[in-house]
Amino acid sequence: MNKLRDTMSSHERSSIVEVMGRHCGDIALHAGLASGAETILVPEVEYDMDEIADRMKQNFQHGKRHSIVLVAEGVGTGEEVAKALTDRCPTLEPRVTVLGHIQRGGTPTPIDRNLASRLGDFAVRMLISGESDKACGIIKGELVLTDIDKVVNSKKDFNMELYELASRLSQ
């Protein structure tokens, strides 16, 4: 995302980045917050394309040299969003990037590796002690087991607080 931002800035363009998220906008939300995307479109939040196009146009008029819109695929394709924005403001000329499965293949951070080690060790110890049909996780810093049925059948709530933070920071 940083390299994309650099490229868009040097060419004074906007970029539409499509990420996975047919039913859940978490990837778009976290990537958008981490990268400073100006707009994040997710299935969980309604949006107004006219308002987005107007804001992007105003940003460019006030000297902002680039704009990144992160789109979870559940909202639509990057091409559809680019066309909708171009129809409203032809001067935007957004470029579309579809990250596809490459977003799953990043190098793990030290925190990721430590988390995997802790969870792997916990899972093996729980199996040896006779536990089964459970998922391992961490809640409030504690290693926990949860019935697999509960995990599979529960829907995680979208983090509106993070979404609103990303929105405030992008202004």
C-alpha positions as CSV (number, residue, x, y, z in Angstrom):
1,M,0.0,0.0,0.0
2,N,2.9,2.4,0.8
3,K,4.4,1.8,-2.6
4,L,1.1,2.3,-4.3
5,R,0.5,5.6,-2.4
6,D,4.0,6.8,-3.5
7,T,3.2,6.0,-7.1
8,M,-0.2,7.6,-7.0
9,S,1.2,10.7,-5.4
10,S,4.0,11.1,-7.9
11,H,1.5,10.8,-10.8
12,E,-1.2,12.8,-9.0
13,R,-3.8,10.1,-9.3
14,S,-6.4,8.3,-7.3
15,S,-6.2,4.5,-6.8
16,I,-9.0,2.0,-6.2
17,V,-7.7,-1.0,-4.3
18,E,-9.9,-4.1,-4.3
19,V,-9.3,-6.6,-1.5
20,M,-11.0,-9.8,-0.3
21,G,-14.1,-9.4,1.8
22,R,-17.2,-10.7,0.2
23,H,-19.2,-10.8,3.5
24,C,-16.8,-9.0,5.9
25,G,-14.9,-5.8,5.5
26,D,-12.2,-6.5,8.1
27,I,-9.3,-6.8,5.6
28,A,-10.3,-3.5,3.9
29,L,-10.8,-1.8,7.3
30,H,-7.5,-2.8,8.8
31,A,-5.5,-2.3,5.5
32,G,-7.2,1.1,5.1
33,L,-6.5,2.2,8.6
34,A,-2.9,1.1,8.5
35,S,-2.2,2.7,5.1
36,G,-4.1,5.9,5.6
37,A,-6.6,5.3,2.8
38,E,-8.9,8.2,2.3
39,T,-12.0,6.1,1.8
40,I,-12.8,2.5,2.9
41,L,-15.9,0.8,1.4
42,V,-17.1,-2.3,3.3
43,P,-20.3,-4.4,3.1
44,E,-21.2,-3.4,6.7
45,V,-21.5,0.4,6.0
46,E,-23.7,2.2,3.5
47,Y,-22.0,4.8,1.4
48,D,-22.9,7.6,-1.0
49,M,-20.8,7.6,-4.2
50,D,-21.7,11.2,-4.9
51,E,-20.3,12.2,-1.5
52,I,-17.1,10.2,-2.0
53,A,-16.5,11.7,-5.5
54,D,-17.1,15.2,-4.2
55,R,-14.7,14.7,-1.3
56,M,-12.0,13.3,-3.6
57,K,-12.4,16.2,-6.0
58,Q,-12.2,18.7,-3.1
59,N,-9.1,17.0,-1.8
60,F,-7.4,17.4,-5.2
61,Q,-8.5,21.0,-5.5
62,H,-6.9,21.7,-2.0
63,G,-3.6,20.3,-3.1
64,K,-3.8,16.7,-2.1
65,R,-1.8,14.8,-4.7
66,H,-3.3,11.3,-4.3
67,S,-6.3,9.4,-3.0
68,I,-6.7,5.7,-2.1
69,V,-10.1,4.1,-1.9
70,L,-10.0,0.6,-0.4
71,V,-12.9,-1.6,-1.5
72,A,-14.0,-4.9,0.0
73,E,-15.2,-7.1,-2.8
74,G,-18.6,-7.5,-1.1
75,V,-19.3,-3.8,-2.0
76,G,-18.5,-4.4,-5.7
77,T,-15.4,-4.7,-7.9
78,G,-12.7,-2.1,-8.1
79,E,-13.7,-1.5,-11.7
80,E,-17.3,-0.8,-10.7
81,V,-16.2,1.7,-8.1
82,A,-13.8,3.4,-10.5
83,K,-16.5,3.7,-13.2
84,A,-18.9,5.2,-10.6
85,L,-16.4,7.7,-9.5
86,T,-15.3,8.6,-13.1
87,D,-19.0,9.0,-14.1
88,R,-19.3,11.6,-11.3
89,C,-15.9,13.3,-11.8
90,P,-14.1,12.4,-15.0
91,T,-10.9,14.2,-13.9
92,L,-10.3,11.7,-11.1
93,E,-9.0,9.0,-13.6
94,P,-8.7,6.4,-10.9
95,R,-6.4,3.3,-11.4
96,V,-7.6,0.0,-10.2
97,T,-5.5,-2.6,-8.3
98,V,-6.9,-6.0,-7.3
99,L,-4.8,-7.5,-4.6
100,G,-6.4,-11.0,-4.9
101,H,-4.8,-13.8,-3.0
102,I,-1.4,-12.0,-2.7
103,Q,-2.8,-10.4,0.5
104,R,-2.7,-13.7,2.2
105,G,1.0,-14.3,1.6
106,G,2.7,-11.6,3.6
107,T,5.7,-12.2,5.8
108,P,4.6,-12.8,9.4
109,T,5.7,-10.2,11.9
110,P,7.4,-11.3,15.1
111,I,4.1,-10.8,16.9
112,D,2.4,-13.2,14.4
113,R,5.1,-15.8,14.9
114,N,4.9,-15.6,18.7
115,L,1.1,-15.8,18.5
116,A,1.4,-18.9,16.3
117,S,3.8,-20.5,18.7
118,R,1.6,-19.9,21.7
119,L,-1.5,-21.1,20.0
120,G,0.2,-24.2,18.5
121,D,1.7,-25.2,21.9
122,F,-1.7,-24.7,23.6
123,A,-3.5,-26.7,21.0
124,V,-1.1,-29.7,21.3
125,R,-1.3,-29.6,25.1
126,M,-5.1,-29.5,25.0
127,L,-5.2,-32.4,22.5
128,I,-2.9,-34.5,24.8
129,S,-5.2,-33.7,27.7
130,G,-8.2,-35.1,25.8
131,E,-9.9,-32.0,24.5
132,S,-11.5,-32.1,21.0
133,D,-14.0,-30.2,18.9
134,K,-12.6,-27.0,20.2
135,A,-11.0,-23.9,18.7
136,C,-8.0,-22.3,20.4
137,G,-7.9,-18.6,20.8
138,I,-6.9,-15.7,23.0
139,I,-9.3,-13.5,24.8
140,K,-8.0,-10.6,26.9
141,G,-4.5,-12.1,26.8
142,E,-5.6,-15.5,28.0
143,L,-5.4,-18.7,26.0
144,V,-8.9,-20.2,25.8
145,L,-10.8,-23.1,24.2
146,T,-14.2,-22.5,22.5
147,D,-16.6,-25.1,21.2
148,I,-16.1,-25.4,17.5
149,D,-19.8,-25.1,16.8
150,K,-20.0,-21.8,18.6
151,V,-17.0,-20.5,16.5
152,V,-18.4,-21.7,13.2
153,N,-21.9,-20.4,13.8
154,S,-21.1,-17.0,15.4
155,K,-20.8,-13.8,13.4
156,K,-18.1,-11.4,14.4
157,D,-19.3,-7.8,14.9
158,F,-17.8,-5.2,12.6
159,N,-15.7,-2.8,14.5
160,M,-17.5,0.6,13.8
161,E,-15.1,2.3,16.3
162,L,-12.1,1.5,14.1
163,Y,-14.0,2.4,11.0
164,E,-14.9,5.8,12.4
165,L,-11.2,6.3,13.5
166,A,-10.1,5.5,10.0
167,S,-12.6,8.0,8.6
168,R,-11.5,10.8,11.0
169,L,-7.8,10.2,10.3
170,S,-8.3,10.3,6.6
171,Q,-9.7,13.8,6.6
